[in-house]
Amino acid sequence: MAQLGWYLKRLRVMSGPELLHRARQAGTVLVMSAQHRLGVGIARPVAEPARFAFCSGLQPRLPPLPLDLAALQAAAGELLEGKLPVAGREWQWDASPDRWYRAPDTGRIWPRGFFGSIPYLHGNPCGEVRQLWEPARLQQLVDLAALAQAGDAEQRTRAVRLVEAQLESWVASNPPLSGPHYISAIECGLRLMAACHALDLLRSDLAGPAPWRALVQIVGSHAPLIERRLSLHSSTGNHTVAEAGGLVYAGLLFPELPGSARWVSKGVSLLARLAQTQVLPDGGGAEQAPVYHLYNLHFLALVDALLRKHGRPAPAGIAAAVARGTRFIRAMDTGDGSLPSIGDDDGGHALSRFLRLPCEDTAAAGHPTHFPQSGYTVVQVATTPDARMILDHGPLGMPPSFGHGHADALSLQIYAAGLPVLVDPGTYTYTGDQDWRRYFRGTHAHNTVTVDGRDQARQQGSFLWSRPFQSRVIAAELEGESSGRMLAEHDGYRDLGIRHVRGIAWQRDAWLLVWDALLGPGEHHCELHWHLGSQPTRLDGETGTVGVPGGTWSLSCSGGEISVHTAERAPIRGWRSPTYGVIEPCHTLRVSFRGHTPHTFETLIRLGGDDPPADLIASSKKWMHDLSR
């Protein structure tokens, strides 16, 4: 019943051409189901690897990978023991028949029948399928192969044997169309690319033809399935980028397979278009989820390098998208090389968790930095410690489903020396407990204001929103580096007759003022939330202190009753998810007002020891008030 409800909601955002496309795909799955019962149809090639040029010779056929070798070596011990972090748990390789079917979260065994008949959404009896998929992407084989190249003879031998064992085991345990690892075409694309890179790095070390035979079987069975089940129309996004990348790899590296020329043409054409639609003019990502944006940039860069190495013309738009996307990624750096938690983040990677963008010579942007299309402004508010403020004034996500976006309009984050001071609580789960999924993507879990307990948009399922909000910057004075102010608004509460306007003013190393106005008539319950990256060391009336590297900042709030919440479940408050699949308590400062609007909240963060000049605060508030009318 839950799955039927999900399909009905998805139908509401589908166009006529998409409905036709979906009907064709449903027919394709029915045909595959019949083929699966009869044992015919998509099958792995039986030809020997020697038939394929990619499987012959000692010279690499793929471009070198830009890996963080220091970080890779730091993880060498776990990798060589067959261990892999999966959603806060440790996956351990073994050669048991159920290894690729045992759920990391529940320990239950997923079914091995036709992929289209396996229930995998919320409420299935086995667990969260995303966690099962992670090790079956075989991306750990890329890391092991890179370790084999960089290590001594013993490390090389251990790494090579692990690559061979896991690759051959996966192929033996997962016949075409059988089991949960064929449910999503993106999984096939990720696995295909990873297997190609792993064996390409180990050409002189493989014991015999068995690993190459396994690779040919993966490519020959996965590429036709990807082609027939591409994520298009309202499902277009990072899935499509990965699937198109898989088609290019399969067609270019295995031209001997039927359909290879078509795979390359279709994949390149899709990626040329996606480079323009997924990477916005300012370099940000259309899905409003920076980690998925990085994922897309890695795919685009990998395919661009592959085409060039094989002397094929690469659409100029792909390299241009990677360059402008890299500038965006570097500007959004929280100070330690990581990205802020905005929108969904499932902890996945394009090829390896140690992969880096190739454009390392792209200069990091200064601060303040303004991204008008993706809707972010990044400001350095303190030099010691290096502290960056990120204001989100962008759209909900990518229409029409807005799948990976969160209801976080005008949310504010601050990182000091790479550590969160005001933090976005994260993602935690996709198809697990839906109360947690609703909380982490809802407005209560972000550093902004809720009205009457509502999200700024309406959740219609785990990856679907309706009634999306629009945000805009009303005014901004960002010319100087040491001070500035800006004013933005969103219309997520328009049906309540309320506009939320947020003004921010700052003086570097001194103070930061956040002014929230709820404009419109009526009686409402308004709540301002601040999710703290560390436990407040003091809370006294309207003033508290929060820890930053090397000291503390004071935070003063006015405009309502102040309370601190941590690890509460009814309702859910005071939690964060530092990585996918993991939750831990955090301290959430709530300022609550119930009464007639208009109403304002004020938050003053003292970044230094002294109080800010009263005249500067007063003039900033007047500027915000006058422009918000």
C-alpha positions as CSV (number, residue, x, y, z in Angstrom):
1,M,0.0,0.0,0.0
2,A,2.9,2.4,0.9
3,Q,4.5,1.7,-2.5
4,L,1.2,2.4,-4.3
5,G,0.9,5.7,-2.5
6,W,4.4,6.6,-3.6
7,Y,3.7,5.9,-7.2
8,L,0.5,8.0,-7.1
9,K,2.4,11.0,-5.8
10,R,5.1,10.5,-8.4
11,L,2.5,10.5,-11.1
12,R,1.5,14.0,-10.2
13,V,4.8,15.5,-11.2
14,M,5.2,13.5,-14.5
15,S,4.6,15.0,-17.9
16,G,3.0,13.3,-20.9
17,P,6.3,12.2,-22.4
18,E,7.5,10.9,-19.1
19,L,4.4,8.9,-18.6
20,L,5.0,7.3,-22.0
21,H,8.7,6.7,-21.0
22,R,7.6,5.1,-17.7
23,A,5.1,2.9,-19.5
24,R,7.8,1.7,-21.8
25,Q,10.2,1.0,-18.9
26,A,7.5,-0.9,-17.1
27,G,7.0,-3.0,-20.2
28,T,10.7,-3.6,-20.4
29,V,10.8,-4.9,-16.8
30,L,7.9,-7.2,-17.6
31,V,9.8,-8.6,-20.6
32,M,12.9,-9.0,-18.4
33,S,10.9,-10.8,-15.8
34,A,9.7,-13.3,-18.4
35,Q,13.3,-13.7,-19.7
36,H,14.5,-14.2,-16.2
37,R,12.0,-17.1,-15.6
38,L,13.0,-18.7,-18.9
39,G,16.7,-18.1,-18.4
40,V,17.1,-16.1,-21.7
41,G,17.6,-12.4,-22.6
42,I,20.3,-10.2,-21.0
43,A,23.2,-12.6,-20.4
44,R,26.9,-12.3,-19.7
45,P,29.1,-12.8,-22.6
46,V,30.7,-16.3,-22.8
47,A,33.6,-15.2,-25.0
48,E,37.1,-15.4,-23.5
49,P,38.8,-12.1,-22.4
50,A,41.4,-12.5,-25.1
51,R,38.7,-11.3,-27.6
52,F,38.7,-7.9,-26.0
53,A,41.5,-5.4,-26.5
54,F,40.9,-3.9,-23.0
55,C,41.8,-7.2,-21.4
56,S,45.1,-7.6,-23.3
57,G,48.5,-6.0,-22.9
58,L,50.3,-4.4,-20.0
59,Q,49.8,-0.7,-20.8
60,P,46.9,1.1,-19.0
61,R,43.9,1.9,-21.1
62,L,42.5,4.4,-18.6
63,P,43.8,7.9,-17.5
64,P,45.6,8.1,-14.2
65,L,43.4,8.8,-11.2
66,P,43.8,11.9,-9.1
67,L,43.8,10.1,-5.7
68,D,44.7,11.5,-2.3
69,L,47.4,8.9,-1.7
70,A,48.2,10.1,1.8
71,A,44.6,9.5,2.9
72,L,44.6,6.2,1.1
73,Q,47.7,5.0,2.8
74,A,46.2,6.0,6.2
75,A,43.3,3.6,5.4
76,A,45.5,0.8,4.1
77,G,45.3,-1.4,7.2
78,E,41.5,-1.6,7.1
79,L,41.3,-2.0,3.3
80,L,43.8,-4.8,3.3
81,E,41.8,-6.6,6.0
82,G,38.8,-6.5,3.7
83,K,37.0,-3.8,5.9
84,L,34.9,-1.0,4.6
85,P,33.0,1.7,6.5
86,V,29.3,1.5,5.6
87,A,26.8,4.0,7.3
88,G,28.7,4.0,10.5
89,R,29.2,0.3,10.6
90,E,32.1,-1.9,9.5
91,W,31.5,-4.2,6.5
92,Q,33.9,-7.2,6.5
93,W,34.7,-9.2,3.4
94,D,34.4,-12.9,3.6
95,A,33.8,-15.6,1.0
96,S,30.5,-16.8,2.4
97,P,27.7,-17.4,-0.1
98,D,25.5,-14.7,1.5
99,R,28.2,-12.0,1.7
100,W,26.7,-9.7,-1.0
101,Y,23.1,-10.3,0.3
102,R,23.5,-9.8,4.0
103,A,22.2,-6.4,5.2
104,P,24.8,-4.4,7.1
105,D,22.1,-2.8,9.2
106,T,19.9,-5.8,10.2
107,G,21.9,-8.8,9.4
108,R,19.1,-10.2,7.3
109,I,19.5,-11.9,3.9
110,W,18.0,-10.1,0.9
111,P,16.2,-12.2,-1.6
112,R,17.9,-13.5,-4.8
113,G,14.9,-13.5,-7.2
114,F,14.1,-11.2,-10.1
115,F,15.2,-7.7,-9.2
116,G,11.9,-6.2,-10.2
117,S,9.9,-8.2,-7.7
118,I,12.1,-7.3,-4.7
119,P,10.5,-4.8,-2.3
120,Y,13.2,-2.3,-1.3
121,L,11.4,0.9,-0.2
122,H,10.5,1.8,3.4
123,G,8.7,-1.1,5.1
124,N,10.6,-3.9,3.3
125,P,11.6,-6.9,5.6
126,C,15.3,-6.7,5.1
127,G,16.7,-3.3,5.9
128,E,17.8,-0.1,4.1
129,V,18.9,-1.1,0.6
130,R,21.3,1.8,0.3
131,Q,23.6,0.2,2.9
132,L,23.5,-3.2,1.1
133,W,24.5,-1.5,-2.1
134,E,27.6,0.3,-0.8
135,P,30.2,-2.6,-0.8
136,A,28.6,-4.1,-4.0
137,R,29.6,-1.0,-5.9
138,L,33.1,-2.6,-5.8
139,Q,34.7,0.8,-5.4
140,Q,37.0,-0.6,-2.6
141,L,38.7,-2.6,-5.4
142,V,39.9,0.7,-6.9
143,D,41.4,1.7,-3.6
144,L,43.0,-1.8,-3.2
145,A,44.5,-1.6,-6.7
146,A,46.0,1.8,-6.0
147,L,47.5,0.5,-2.8
148,A,49.0,-2.4,-4.8
149,Q,50.7,0.1,-7.0
150,A,52.0,2.2,-4.1
151,G,53.1,-0.5,-1.6
152,D,55.8,-3.1,-1.1
153,A,55.6,-6.6,-2.4
154,E,53.6,-8.0,0.5
155,Q,51.0,-5.2,0.3
156,R,50.8,-5.6,-3.4
157,T,50.2,-9.4,-3.1
158,R,47.5,-8.9,-0.4
159,A,45.7,-6.2,-2.4
160,V,45.7,-8.1,-5.7
161,R,44.4,-11.3,-4.1
162,L,41.6,-9.3,-2.4
163,V,40.6,-7.6,-5.7
164,E,40.5,-11.0,-7.5
165,A,38.5,-12.7,-4.7
166,Q,35.9,-10.0,-4.3
167,L,35.4,-9.4,-8.0
168,E,35.0,-13.1,-8.9
169,S,32.8,-13.7,-5.9
170,W,30.4,-10.8,-6.8
171,V,30.0,-12.2,-10.4
172,A,29.4,-15.8,-9.2
173,S,26.8,-14.6,-6.6
174,N,24.9,-12.2,-8.8
175,P,23.7,-13.7,-12.1
176,P,22.1,-11.1,-14.5
177,L,18.8,-9.6,-13.3
178,S,18.9,-11.6,-10.1
179,G,18.9,-9.9,-6.7
180,P,18.8,-6.4,-5.2
181,H,22.0,-5.2,-6.9
182,Y,20.2,-4.8,-10.3
183,I,17.3,-2.8,-8.9
184,S,18.9,0.6,-9.7
185,A,20.7,1.3,-12.9
186,I,23.1,3.7,-11.1
187,E,24.5,0.8,-9.1
188,C,25.3,-1.0,-12.4
189,G,27.1,2.1,-13.7
190,L,29.1,2.6,-10.5
191,R,30.1,-1.0,-10.4
192,L,31.1,-1.2,-14.1
193,M,33.4,1.8,-13.8
194,A,35.0,0.7,-10.6
195,A,35.8,-2.8,-12.0
196,C,37.3,-1.3,-15.1
197,H,39.6,1.0,-13.2
198,A,40.7,-1.7,-10.6
199,L,41.8,-4.2,-13.3
200,D,43.4,-1.5,-15.4
201,L,45.7,-0.7,-12.5
202,L,46.7,-4.3,-11.9
203,R,47.5,-5.5,-15.5
204,S,50.8,-7.0,-14.6
205,D,49.7,-8.6,-11.3
206,L,46.6,-10.7,-12.1
207,A,47.1,-14.4,-11.7
208,G,45.1,-15.5,-14.8
209,P,42.2,-14.8,-17.0
210,A,39.5,-15.3,-14.3
211,P,39.4,-11.6,-13.2
212,W,39.2,-10.4,-16.8
213,R,36.4,-12.9,-17.5
214,A,34.5,-11.5,-14.5
215,L,35.0,-8.0,-15.8
216,V,33.7,-8.9,-19.3
217,Q,30.7,-10.5,-17.7
218,I,29.9,-7.4,-15.6
219,V,30.3,-5.0,-18.6
220,G,28.4,-7.2,-21.0
221,S,25.4,-7.6,-18.6
222,H,25.3,-4.2,-17.0
223,A,25.6,-1.9,-20.0
224,P,22.4,-3.2,-21.8
225,L,20.5,-3.0,-18.5
226,I,21.6,0.6,-18.0
227,E,20.7,1.6,-21.5
228,R,17.2,0.2,-21.1
229,R,16.6,1.7,-17.6
230,L,18.1,5.2,-17.8
231,S,16.9,7.7,-15.2
232,L,15.3,10.4,-17.3
233,H,12.6,13.2,-17.1
234,S,11.8,13.9,-13.5
235,S,14.4,11.4,-12.3
236,T,17.2,13.2,-14.2
237,G,20.1,14.0,-11.8
238,N,23.2,12.4,-10.4
239,H,21.8,8.9,-11.2
240,T,21.6,9.9,-14.9
241,V,25.2,11.2,-14.8
242,A,26.5,8.0,-13.4
243,E,24.5,5.8,-15.8
244,A,25.7,7.9,-18.8
245,G,29.3,7.6,-17.5
246,G,28.9,3.8,-17.3
247,L,27.6,3.6,-20.9
248,V,30.6,5.6,-22.2
249,Y,33.1,3.4,-20.3
250,A,31.4,0.2,-21.6
251,G,31.2,1.3,-25.2
252,L,34.6,2.9,-25.5
253,L,36.6,0.3,-23.6
254,F,34.7,-2.7,-25.1
255,P,34.0,-1.9,-28.7
256,E,33.7,-5.6,-29.5
257,L,30.4,-5.8,-27.7
258,P,27.1,-5.4,-29.6
259,G,25.7,-1.9,-29.1
260,S,29.0,-0.3,-28.0
261,A,28.9,2.5,-30.5
262,R,25.4,3.4,-29.5
263,W,26.4,3.3,-25.8
264,V,29.2,5.9,-26.4
265,S,27.0,8.1,-28.5
266,K,24.1,8.1,-26.1
267,G,26.3,8.5,-23.0
268,V,28.3,11.4,-24.4
269,S,25.2,13.2,-25.7
270,L,23.5,12.8,-22.3
271,L,26.6,14.1,-20.4
272,A,27.0,17.1,-22.7
273,R,23.4,18.1,-21.8
274,L,23.7,17.3,-18.1
275,A,26.9,19.4,-17.8
276,Q,24.8,22.4,-18.6
277,T,21.7,21.5,-16.6
278,Q,23.3,20.0,-13.5
279,V,26.1,22.5,-13.2
280,L,24.6,26.0,-12.9
281,P,26.2,29.1,-14.4
282,D,27.8,30.1,-11.0
283,G,29.2,26.5,-10.6
284,G,26.7,25.3,-8.1
285,G,24.6,22.2,-8.4
286,A,21.0,22.0,-9.5
287,E,20.1,19.4,-6.9
288,Q,21.0,21.7,-4.0
289,A,23.2,19.0,-2.4
290,P,26.9,19.9,-2.6
291,V,28.1,16.3,-2.0
292,Y,26.0,15.0,-4.9
293,H,27.3,18.0,-6.9
294,L,30.9,16.9,-6.3
295,Y,29.8,13.4,-7.3
296,N,28.6,14.7,-10.7
297,L,31.8,16.7,-11.2
298,H,33.9,13.6,-10.7
299,F,31.9,11.7,-13.2
300,L,32.2,14.5,-15.8
301,A,35.9,14.8,-15.2
302,L,36.5,11.0,-15.5
303,V,34.6,10.8,-18.8
304,D,36.3,13.9,-20.2
305,A,39.7,12.4,-19.4
306,L,38.7,9.0,-20.9
307,L,37.5,10.5,-24.2
308,R,40.7,12.6,-24.5
309,K,43.0,9.6,-23.8
310,H,41.3,7.6,-26.5
311,G,41.5,10.5,-29.0
312,R,37.7,11.1,-29.1
313,P,36.3,14.6,-29.2
314,A,35.0,15.6,-25.8
315,P,32.2,18.2,-25.8
316,A,33.8,21.5,-24.6
317,G,30.9,22.1,-22.2
318,I,32.0,19.1,-20.0
319,A,35.4,20.5,-19.2
320,A,33.9,24.0,-18.7
321,A,31.4,22.6,-16.3
322,V,34.1,20.8,-14.3
323,A,36.1,24.0,-14.1
324,R,33.3,26.3,-12.9
325,G,32.0,23.5,-10.5
326,T,35.5,23.2,-9.0
327,R,35.6,26.9,-8.2
328,F,32.3,26.5,-6.4
329,I,33.4,23.5,-4.5
330,R,36.6,25.3,-3.3
331,A,34.7,28.4,-2.3
332,M,32.3,26.2,-0.2
333,D,35.1,24.4,1.6
334,T,34.4,24.6,5.3
335,G,38.1,25.1,6.1
336,D,39.4,21.5,6.3
337,G,38.8,20.3,2.7
338,S,35.2,19.1,3.4
339,L,31.9,20.4,2.2
340,P,29.1,21.8,4.3
341,S,26.1,19.6,5.1
342,I,23.4,21.0,2.8
343,G,20.6,18.8,1.4
344,D,21.0,15.1,1.1
345,D,24.3,13.3,1.6
346,D,24.3,9.4,1.5
347,G,28.1,9.2,1.9
348,G,28.5,7.8,-1.6
349,H,31.4,8.5,-4.1
350,A,31.8,8.5,-7.9
351,L,34.6,6.0,-7.9
352,S,36.6,6.2,-4.7
353,R,36.4,8.1,-1.4
354,F,39.9,9.2,-2.1
355,L,39.2,10.6,-5.6
356,R,40.0,14.3,-6.0
357,L,39.0,16.8,-8.7
358,P,41.8,17.2,-11.3
359,C,41.6,21.0,-11.3
360,E,43.9,21.6,-8.3
361,D,45.3,24.7,-9.9
362,T,42.0,26.5,-9.8
363,A,42.4,29.3,-7.3
364,A,40.3,29.2,-4.2
365,A,37.7,32.0,-4.1
366,G,38.0,34.8,-1.7
367,H,35.3,35.7,0.8
368,P,32.7,37.0,0.7
369,T,31.6,34.9,-2.3
370,H,28.1,35.1,-3.8
371,F,26.5,32.5,-5.9
372,P,23.3,34.0,-7.4
373,Q,22.0,30.9,-9.3
374,S,22.6,28.2,-6.8
375,G,21.8,30.6,-4.0
376,Y,24.7,30.7,-1.4
377,T,26.8,33.4,0.1
378,V,30.0,32.5,1.9
379,V,31.6,35.0,4.2
380,Q,34.7,34.8,6.4
381,V,33.5,36.2,9.7
382,A,36.7,35.5,11.8
383,T,40.3,35.1,10.9
384,T,41.4,33.3,14.1
385,P,40.1,30.7,14.0
386,D,39.3,30.7,10.3
387,A,35.5,30.9,10.4
388,R,33.1,30.9,7.5
389,M,29.4,31.6,7.4
390,I,27.3,30.1,4.7
391,L,23.8,31.6,4.1
392,D,21.5,29.4,2.0
393,H,19.1,31.6,-0.1
394,G,18.7,29.2,-3.0
395,P,15.7,27.1,-4.2
396,L,14.4,23.9,-2.7
397,G,16.1,21.7,-5.2
398,M,15.7,20.5,-8.8
399,P,12.2,20.5,-10.1
400,P,9.8,18.8,-10.5
401,S,10.4,16.4,-7.6
402,F,13.1,18.4,-5.7
403,G,14.3,15.0,-4.5
404,H,17.6,15.7,-2.7
405,G,16.7,19.2,-1.4
406,H,15.9,20.0,2.2
407,A,13.4,22.7,3.5
408,D,16.3,24.9,4.6
409,A,15.5,28.3,3.1
410,L,17.6,31.1,4.7
411,S,19.4,28.5,6.9
412,L,22.8,29.7,8.3
413,Q,25.8,27.6,9.0
414,I,29.2,28.6,10.6
415,Y,32.4,26.5,10.6
416,A,35.5,27.5,12.5
417,A,38.8,25.8,11.5
418,G,36.7,23.2,9.8
419,L,34.6,22.4,12.9
420,P,30.9,23.2,13.0
421,V,29.7,26.0,15.2
422,L,26.2,26.3,13.8
423,V,25.5,23.1,12.0
424,D,23.1,21.5,9.6
425,P,22.1,18.2,11.3
426,G,22.5,16.1,8.1
427,T,20.6,13.3,6.4
428,Y,20.8,10.0,8.4
429,T,18.5,7.8,6.3
430,Y,16.7,7.5,3.0
431,T,14.4,4.5,3.1
432,G,14.8,3.7,6.8
433,D,12.5,5.0,9.6
434,Q,10.4,7.7,7.9
435,D,9.9,9.8,11.1
436,W,13.7,10.4,11.1
437,R,13.7,11.0,7.3
438,R,11.0,13.6,7.7
439,Y,12.8,15.3,10.5
440,F,16.2,15.6,9.0
441,R,14.9,17.0,5.7
442,G,12.4,19.3,7.4
443,T,12.7,22.9,8.5
444,H,12.9,22.1,12.2
445,A,16.3,20.5,11.6
446,H,17.8,23.7,10.1
447,N,19.0,27.0,11.4
448,T,16.0,29.0,10.3
449,V,12.4,29.8,11.4
450,T,9.3,27.6,11.4
451,V,5.8,29.0,11.5
452,D,2.9,27.0,13.0
453,G,5.1,23.9,13.1
454,R,5.2,23.7,9.3
455,D,8.0,22.9,6.9
456,Q,8.7,25.5,4.2
457,A,7.5,23.0,1.6
458,R,5.4,19.9,1.8
459,Q,7.0,16.5,2.1
460,Q,5.3,13.9,-0.2
461,G,7.6,11.0,0.4
462,S,11.3,10.3,0.9
463,F,12.4,12.0,-2.4
464,L,9.4,14.2,-3.3
465,W,8.3,17.7,-2.3
466,S,5.3,19.8,-3.3
467,R,4.5,23.5,-2.8
468,P,8.2,24.4,-3.2
469,F,9.4,27.8,-1.8
470,Q,11.3,30.5,-3.7
471,S,14.0,32.5,-2.1
472,R,15.6,35.8,-3.2
473,V,18.2,38.3,-2.1
474,I,16.5,41.7,-1.5
475,A,19.7,43.6,-1.0
476,A,23.4,42.9,-0.3
477,E,26.4,45.1,0.4
478,L,29.4,42.7,-0.1
479,E,32.0,45.1,-1.4
480,G,34.3,45.0,1.6
481,E,36.0,42.0,3.0
482,S,35.8,42.9,6.7
483,S,32.2,43.9,7.0
484,G,28.9,43.7,5.1
485,R,25.2,43.1,5.3
486,M,22.5,41.4,3.3
487,L,18.8,40.8,3.3
488,A,16.9,37.8,1.8
489,E,13.4,36.3,2.0
490,H,11.5,33.2,1.1
491,D,7.8,32.5,0.4
492,G,7.4,29.1,2.0
493,Y,4.7,30.3,4.3
494,R,2.7,32.2,1.7
495,D,-0.4,30.2,2.3
496,L,-0.3,31.4,6.0
497,G,0.1,35.0,4.8
498,I,3.6,35.2,6.3
499,R,6.9,36.3,4.7
500,H,10.1,35.3,6.4
501,V,12.8,37.9,5.9
502,R,16.3,37.3,7.3
503,G,18.9,40.1,7.5
504,I,22.6,39.5,8.4
505,A,25.2,42.1,9.2
506,W,28.8,41.4,10.3
507,Q,32.1,42.9,11.3
508,R,34.9,40.4,10.9
509,D,36.5,39.2,14.2
510,A,33.9,41.3,16.1
511,W,30.2,40.4,15.7
512,L,27.5,38.9,13.6
513,L,23.9,40.0,13.8
514,V,21.0,37.9,12.5
515,W,17.6,39.6,12.2
516,D,14.5,37.5,11.5
517,A,11.2,39.2,10.6
518,L,7.9,37.3,10.2
519,L,5.8,39.7,8.3
520,G,2.0,39.4,7.8
521,P,-1.1,39.5,9.9
522,G,-2.6,36.9,12.2
523,E,-1.7,34.9,15.3
524,H,1.1,32.3,14.8
525,H,3.6,30.1,16.6
526,C,7.0,31.0,15.4
527,E,10.2,29.1,16.4
528,L,13.8,30.0,15.6
529,H,16.3,27.1,15.9
530,W,20.1,27.1,16.2
531,H,21.7,23.7,16.0
532,L,25.0,23.9,17.9
533,G,28.1,22.0,16.8
534,S,29.2,21.6,20.5
535,Q,27.6,21.7,23.9
536,P,27.0,25.3,25.1
537,T,29.3,26.0,28.0
538,R,26.8,28.4,29.5
539,L,23.2,29.4,29.0
540,D,21.9,32.3,31.2
541,G,18.7,34.0,30.3
542,E,19.1,35.3,26.8
543,T,22.9,34.7,26.5
544,G,24.9,31.5,26.0
545,T,28.4,30.7,25.0
546,V,29.5,28.2,22.3
547,G,32.9,26.6,21.9
548,V,35.2,27.4,19.0
549,P,38.7,26.2,18.4
550,G,40.8,28.1,20.9
551,G,38.0,29.8,22.8
552,T,34.3,30.7,23.0
553,W,31.8,33.0,21.3
554,S,28.8,34.4,23.0
555,L,25.4,34.1,21.5
556,S,22.5,36.2,22.6
557,C,18.9,35.7,21.4
558,S,15.7,37.8,21.9
559,G,12.2,37.6,20.7
560,G,10.8,34.7,22.6
561,E,11.2,32.0,25.2
562,I,14.6,30.3,25.0
563,S,15.1,26.6,25.7
564,V,17.8,24.0,24.9
565,H,16.9,20.6,23.6
566,T,19.0,17.5,23.2
567,A,18.3,13.8,22.3
568,E,14.5,14.2,22.4
569,R,12.2,11.9,20.5
570,A,8.6,13.2,21.1
571,P,8.9,15.4,19.1
572,I,12.3,14.8,17.6
573,R,14.7,17.5,18.6
574,G,18.4,17.8,19.4
575,W,19.9,15.3,17.0
576,R,22.5,15.4,14.2
577,S,23.7,12.9,11.7
578,P,27.5,13.4,11.2
579,T,27.6,10.7,8.5
580,Y,24.9,8.7,6.7
581,G,23.3,6.0,8.9
582,V,24.6,7.6,12.2
583,I,22.8,9.8,14.7
584,E,24.0,11.4,17.8
585,P,22.7,14.0,20.2
586,C,23.4,17.7,19.6
587,H,22.2,20.8,21.4
588,T,19.5,22.8,19.7
589,L,18.7,26.3,20.9
590,R,15.1,27.1,20.4
591,V,13.5,30.6,20.6
592,S,9.7,30.3,20.7
593,F,7.1,33.0,20.2
594,R,3.3,32.5,20.2
595,G,1.2,35.6,19.4
596,H,0.3,38.2,16.8
597,T,2.6,38.9,13.8
598,P,4.6,40.9,12.6
599,H,7.3,39.6,14.9
600,T,11.1,39.7,15.0
601,F,13.8,37.5,16.5
602,E,17.3,38.9,17.0
603,T,20.5,36.9,17.4
604,L,23.8,38.6,18.2
605,I,27.0,36.5,18.1
606,R,30.0,38.2,19.7
607,L,33.1,36.9,17.8
608,G,35.5,39.0,20.0
609,G,35.5,40.0,23.6
610,D,33.8,43.5,23.3
611,D,30.2,44.5,22.7
612,P,29.6,45.8,19.2
613,P,29.0,49.6,18.9
614,A,25.3,50.3,19.6
615,D,25.0,52.7,16.7
616,L,26.3,50.1,14.2
617,I,23.8,47.6,15.4
618,A,21.0,50.1,15.3
619,S,21.8,51.3,11.8
620,S,22.0,47.7,10.5
621,K,18.6,46.9,12.0
622,K,17.1,50.1,10.5
623,W,18.6,49.2,7.1
624,M,17.0,45.7,7.3
625,H,13.7,47.0,8.5
626,D,13.4,49.7,5.9
627,L,14.2,47.3,3.0
628,S,12.0,44.5,4.2
629,R,8.8,46.6,3.9
